[in-house]
Amino acid sequence: MEMTAAIPLIKILSVFACMLLGIKFRLGIGLSILGGSVLTGLLFSISADTWFFIALKALLDLILILLALIVTLIMILSRILENTGQSKRLMHELSGILKWPKFRLAFFPALIGLLPMPGGAVFSAPMVKNSAQNQNLTPKSKILINYWFRHVWELIWPLYPGLILTSHLSGIPLIELLSYTWPGLVVCLIIGWIFYLLPLKLKKEPNSKAVFNAGKALRESAPLLMAIVGSLSLEAFVWYIDIPLKPETGLVAGLFLAIIICSRQNNISSGKTIAYLKEKHLWQMVFIIFSIFIFKAILDDGGVVEEISGAIAKPSTLMAAAIVLPMIVGLISGITIAFVGATFPLILGVVDQLGIQGNIPYVVLALFSGLAGVMVSPIHICFILTCEYFHTNIAKVWPSLFLPCLLLLLSGLGYFYFLSW
């Protein structure tokens, strides 16, 4: 590669380095990505008025508004389910069918994983502790089970903002994206079983006296069912009949209905529901999405991707970028939406510029590698909170994540070659 051709690549790597430093030193993901878009403008000679015009155009995009609304509704639903104890009641109703000790240990973290709330692993940690109270398990085993199985849904569950954002950035409908990423769930379950459940020597327990009541379980799960099945069905309906609405409108409608159902079941007034809009974390998430869309627009409309594609002239180089960049951002941030927002606009833009037919293999590869980075990140909030709950030093547990996360990364690479074949 000639030095002149490599200059745009060096510039964008400098942008990533600055964004990573911002995340590392707790400037915030949103501010770090927004600062990266400003630095991109400076390094690629985009004038201030042009940068402002591109950013304003991005913020007025209907897709951005819909995505921000979807994430807001998901966060509100998760908070209602958590604060009213409905998610805990659901777990109680399901406890009557959890007879196998190893299954029960993994079940509760996985169930909480259906709710995309930050630090959710600390919510399931007491349940893992209770499930293991008659077993001679080390705190390390409890931490790893709780942490790993809390995140097995990251590549398949349609309520995760990272997947929703991936769908928007890649132009792949969410339902179609999930049809390609579902092996991620299988891989995570197999890895979790082999490394964290299979080695356990558990004692047989007396049969539980809890009785499974299908009616109560269905009632408690109604908001989640509406959020998932209802939303995806409405989205597919809008897309199928080709009416002049964005498919995401169906997802918004399904989430609204889910919140109404949950509020009615728990006798929550509309005023109390609206009060959740005041929560700081919700607006931080919305700000992150705004920053991501501005960064993407600067890369696309500012001609940055065109310059970089000259340096990444081969698919093999692009493949390396799809592995390394998401993994590093995931490792530094410990958050899925961070590696998606920071790296996907660049990766997908280069895919288009190189004229590669179909971006799905690169999207899937980047998701697997990014998730591997997120899961092995020592600053992942779920990992930190779980270690604190079980009073265990992170350094004693962290090495047990290295090999499983490497296998997750390698499985993504193998799947990439399968999809590219």
N, C-alpha and C positions, 0 to 999 in steps of 0.2 A: 504494500500500500504506500503510495507516494505521500510525502509529508503534507502537501497542499490538500490532498483529498482527506487526510486524517484530521485536519484542523476542526471541521464541524463536529466530529466525534469527540475530540478532546474538549471542545466547548460544552457539549451536552453532558459529558461525564463530570465536568466541573460543576454543572448545575445540580446533577444528582448528588454529588459530594456535599454541596452546600445544603441541599434539602435533608440529607441524612444527618448532617451535623445539627440542623435545626430540630429534627425529631429527637436526636440523642440528648440534646441539652434542653429538652422539654419546652421548646418554643411553641410546640403544638403542631399537629399534622396539617391543619388548614393553613396556618400562617406559613409553615415551611414550604408547602406546595405553592401558595400564592407568591411567596418570595422567590421561589424557583422560576415562576413565570415572569416576574419582573427581571430577574437576572438573565433569563433567556432573551428577553427583549434587548437588554443592554449588549449582550455578547453577540447577538445576531443582527445588530444595527436596525432594530425596529424602533421607529420614532415613538415618542411618548403619546402623541395624539393618535397614531395608528394603533398602539397597544391598547389605549383606552377604548377606541372604537371597537376593536376586536373583542375586548372583555365585555363591553356593554351589550354587544350583539349576542354573546354567549349567555349572558344572564337573562336575556329576554327570550331565550329558546323555550318553546312549550315543553319539550322533552325534559329539560332541566327542572321546570316548575313541577311537572308531574312526578319526577323522581324524588324531589325534595318532599313533596306531599306524601308519597308512598313511604319513605323512610320515617317521616313524622308520625304517620298512622301506625306503623309497625312498633315504634318506640312507645307510643301511648298504650297500645294493646298489651305490650309486654309488661309495662308498669302496672296496669290495672290487674292483670292476672297475678302479678307478684304481690302487690300491696293488699289485695283482697283475700289472698290465701287460696285463690281458686286453683292455681297450679299445684299447690300442696294437697288440696282436696282431691284433685284428679289422681295424684300419685297414691293417695290413701285408697281410693276406689280400685286402683289397679293392683294394689299389693296382694289382693286375694288370689291372683293368678301367677304370682312370682314365687314359685316353689323351689327352683334350682338356685343354690347360693351364688354361684359364679354369675349367673344371668342377672340375679337381683343386684349384685354389686355394680354391674355395668349399666343396668337399666335406668336407674335414677339420674345419673349424669347425662345419659343419652336423652332422656325425656326433657330435662332442663335445657339441653342443647337445642330443643325445638324453639326455644324462646331466645331470639338474638339480642340478649341484654348484656351490657358490659359487666365483666366480673361475675358472670352467672355461675362459675364453678364454685364460688363460695356459698351459693345457695344450695347446691347439691352435696357439698362436703359433709354437712351433718347427716344427710341420708345415707351416704356411704359409710359414715361412722356407725350409724345405727344398724345398718345391714351387716356390718362386720363385728358387731359387739360380742358375738359368741364364737368368733374365730380368732386365731392367734396371728393376726396380720400386723406387719410392721407399718409404721407411719409412712414410710417410703412407698410401699405397695398401695396404700390407700390414696396417696397423692397422685401416683401415676395413673391409677384406674380412674379416679375422679377427673383428672385433667385431660387424659386422652379421649375418653368416651364422651366427654362434654363437647368435643369438637369433631366428632365423626361425620357430622352433617354438613360441614363447611362447603363441600363441593356439590351438594345435591339439594339442599333445603331451600325452597323458593323465597323464604322470608329473610334470608341473609342479605343485607345491603350490598356486600361485596359481589354477590352473584347478580343482583339486580343491576348494579353499576356496570358489571362486565357485559351484560346483555345490551345495555344502552351504548356503551363505547364500541362494542364489536358489531353492532347491528344484527346480532343473532337473537331471534325471539327467545324469551326466557324458557318456554317449553322445549324448544329445539335445543337450547344450550344444555338443559338438564338431561336430555336424551343422550348427550355425549359425555357429560361429567359424572353420571351415576356410578361408573366403576370406582370412582374415588371413595364412595361409601364402603364398597366391598373391600377395597384395599385397606382402608383405615380399620375396619372391623377385624380383618384377618391379622393385621399387624398387632392390634390391641390384644387379640386373643392369644397370639403366639408369645408375645413378650410380657404381658401383664396379667393374664388370667390363667393360661395353661400351666405355668410353673407353681401355682398356688396349691397347697395341700389343705383342703378345707374339710372340716368335720361335718358329718351328716347332722341335719337339724330336724327337730320334730315338725310335723306338718303344721302349717300356720292355721290359726282359727279364723282368720279373716275370710269373709265370703265375698266373692265377686258379684257385684250388682251391675248388670249391663246397662240398665236404665239410668242409674246415677252416673256411671262412667260416661255415658253418651251425653248426658246433660252437662257435666263438667267440661267435657271436651268440645262442646258445641262452638264456642268462639274460635278455637284453633282450627276446627274442621271448616268453618266458614272462611277463615282467613286463608286457608290453603286450598281446599277443594273448590270453594266458592269463587275465590279470586282467580285461580287459574282457569276455571270453567268460563267465567265471564270474559277473561282476557282472550281465551281461545274463540269464544263466540263472536266477540267484536272483530277479531282478526278474520274469522271464517266467512262471515256474511259480508265483509268488506264495506261496512258503513263508514261514513266520514268522521270517524273518531279514532284517536290513537288507541292501540290495543291496551296500553297501560291504564286507560280509563276503567277497564273492567277490574283491574287489580285494585285501583282506588275504591271502586264501589264495593268490592268484596271486603276490604279492610274496614270501610265505614260500617257495613252491616255487622262485622265481627265485633267492633267496638260497641255498637248499639246492643247487641245480644249480651255481651259481657256486662255492660252497665246495668241492663235490666235485671240480669240474674243476681247482681250484687247490690241492687237498689242504690246505684250511684247517680246523683243528679248530673245534668248536663254541665252545670257550673263547675262541679268537682272534676269532671272529665276534662273540661277546657283548661282547668288549672294546671294540668300536666304540661301544657304548652310553656309554662314558665320555667321548666327545669333546664338547667344550664347545659347538661350533656346533650339534650335534644338539639339545641341550637348550635352546639359545637359540631354535631354530625351534619347539620344542614350547611354550616359554613364550609366544612370539608368538601361537600359535594359542589358547592359554588366554586371553590378554589380549583377543584379538579377540572371542571368544565372550562374555566378560564385558561388553565394550563394547556388543556387539549386544543382549545381554539388558537392559542398563540402558536403552538406547534404546527397546526394545520394551516391556518390562514396567514400566518407570518412567514410561511415558506421554509420553516426550520426542517421539517421532515424531508423535503426535497433535497436540501443540502446534506443531511445526514445519510440519506439513501445512497449518495455517491461514495461514502466511506464504507457502508455495509452493502457491498456489491454481490455477496454470495449468500444463498440460503443457509449455509453452514454457519456463517458469522451471525446471521439473524437468530438462528437456533441457539447459539451460545448466549446471545443477549437475552433471549426469552427465558433462559435458565438462570443466568447470573443476576440480572437486574431485579426481578421480582423476589428472588431468594434473599438478596442483600437487604432490600427495603423491608421485607417481612421480618428478617432477623433483627434489624435495628428498631423497627416500630412495634412488632408483636401484634399488628392489627391487619386484617385482610384488606379492608377498604383502602389502607394506605398504599400497599404494593399495587393494587389494581389501579388506583387513581394516579399514582406517580409514574408507573411504567407502561401501562397498557396504551395510553395515547401514542407514545413513541413507537412501541413494538407494532401496533396495528397500522400506524401510519406508514412505517417502512414496508410492511407486508403489501400494502396497497401500491406504494411507489415502485416496488420491485415487480409488480404485475403477477404476484403469486396467486394462483387460483384457489380460493378457499382459505380463510384465516382460522378455521376451527382447530386444526392441529396445533397451531402456535398459541391460541387462546388456552387450550387444555393444558399444554406444556407449561405455560406461564402460571396457570392456576395451581398445578401440582407443585411446581418449584417454589412459588410464593408461599403456599400453605406449609411446605416443609420448613421454610425459613421462619414463619410465624410460630409453628409448633416447637421449634428448638430455641426460640428466642428467650433469653433469661429475663427479659423485661415484660414478657407477656403477662398482663394483669391477672388473668386466671391462674397462671402458674404461681405467681407471687402470693396471691391471696390463699391459694390452697396450701402452699408450704407454710404460710403463717398460721393457718387454721390448725394444722397438725403439728405445729411447733417444731419444724424441721428446717435445717439450713439448706438453702437452694443448692449450694455446691455439692451436697450429698446426693441430690436427686437428678440434677441436670445431666450428668453423663449418661444416664439411662435413656435419654431421649435421642442421643446421637445416632445410633444404628437404626432405630425405627424411622427417624426422619430421613435418613439417607435412603432407606428402602422405599419410602414414599416418593422421594425425588426420582429414584431409578425407575420406579413403576410408571411415573409420569413420562419419563423419557422413552420407555418401551412402548407405552400407549401412543406417544407421538408418532413413532415409526409405524405403528399399526394403522393409525388414521391417515398417514401420508402415503401408505403403500398403494 
